[in-house]
Amino acid sequence: MKAAPLFRLKYELDGGAIVEMVIWDLPRPVPASQHKFKYRLYFGRGGKRIVGYDNERGKGDHRHLRGAEQAYQFVSPEKLVEDFLADVEETRRRR
């Protein structure tokens, strides 16, 4: 089995901010992750990331929030999207 796209969505918010979410189903986990999903979730403006979630090879599951990188406990693709969108909304409220 090859990597298969599971979910992809991209849209623009007010003020030119972009939300993009991409999740792939892999035949085996990315090194340093315990699950078989590869993902990249991005919220930013003008090419600058404001909130991001990903599981980069060798780094494992983590998120970028308020300029800091933090470990992220992956549960499921659905929970990943839910957590990401909650961080996006919280960040937007703070501005």
N, C-alpha and C positions, 0 to 999 in steps of 0.2 A: 504494500500500500504506500502511495506517495502522500505528501502533504496535501490536504484538501481544505479549501476555504470554508470556514464555518459561519463567519459573520463579517460583514463589511458595511460601514455606514459613515458617510461624511456629510456634514452640513455646516452652514454659516449661521452664526448668531449675530445679534445686533452689534454694531461697532466693529465689524470685520473679524470677530473672533471665529475660530474654526474648531469644530469637534470632529475628530476622526477616530474610528474604532475598527481594528482589524484583528480577527482571531482565526487561527488555523488549527486544524486537527492533524496531529503528526502521528507517524507510526510508533515513535518512541519519544520519551521526554528530551527536552533541551538540557544539556549538561547544567547541573546545579538546580534543576526543577524536578519535582516528583510526579508531575502529571504530563499528559501528552498533548498539551496545548502550547502554541506559540502566539504571543499577542503583543500588540502595540496600540495603546490608547493615548490620544493626544488632545489637549485643549490648549490653544495658544492664539497669539495675535501677532501679526507682522513677522512671522517666522520665529518668534520667541515662545518657548514652551512655558506654560503657566502651571499646568497639571499634566503629569504623564504617568502611565503604568506600562511596564514591559517586563519581559523575562529574557534579557540579553544572555547569550551563551556565556557560561562561566560565572555570571553574577546571580542568576536565579531571579525569583519573583521580587520585584521592588516597585516603588512609586517615587515620583518626583513631585514634591509639594512645597510651595513657598521657598524654593531655592535649595531644599535639602532632599537628599536621597534616603529613603527609609525602606526597610524590609516590608514585604507584603505577604500575608498568609492567603494563598490561593485556595479557594474552596470549590468553585465551579465557574464556568463562563458566565452564567447568569448573575452570580454574586459579584464577579469581577466588574461587569458593566454597571450593576447597581452601586457598588462602592465608588467607582470612578465618577459616575454622574452625580452622586452625593457630594463628592469633593469639588466637582466643577460648580455645582450650585452654591455650595458654601463659599467658595472663592469669589464667585460673582456677587454674592450678597455683601461681602467685605469691602468691595470696591466702591 
